[in-house]
Amino acid sequence: MSDQFPVAKLAIHVLASVGVSKVLNDIISNNVNVSTTADAVKVWTGSLVIGSMIAEHASKHVNGRMDAVIAWNESRKAASAQ
């Protein structure tokens, strides 16, 4: 089941990564005084790392849901074919 819809799963992962990283970057930037370039790099890097960790978990969750729907649809097709 996990090999079905690889493009959709990749798109979900990319969108989740970008979205979560942006939100985290905004939250961190609004709560941290960025006075040097090093501080800005730390904020960006931290939001990217945390965002990718959260996006990975979100992608696994969504992919599991997609696999469940695909399995349900396949079983429904098989039951109606009999």
Steps between C-alpha positions, in 0.01 A plus 500: 500500500776746582618510137175651374476874436869584558465846343210591728692382804808698397289811441343466844843466659638806319195714582509395863873572524475846349188595695623381838844656449341834409271500803782402735731760349236768557440388859869484584579828323224682688625371836877528456702818470700455182787746515771331294520294186597203714175537695300508176675186378431324831130591484472385139692176565304419814165556330610289204611207718194506726275554199644201316456281809136601537440469124644148502255396770211673321593329173504158665157571649350616169663216307351252745157652449544490121602133517192424712270671248668319210463164678134576576436594137673185373299280736179677394585439133575133570175455692291661228670290229386176664 
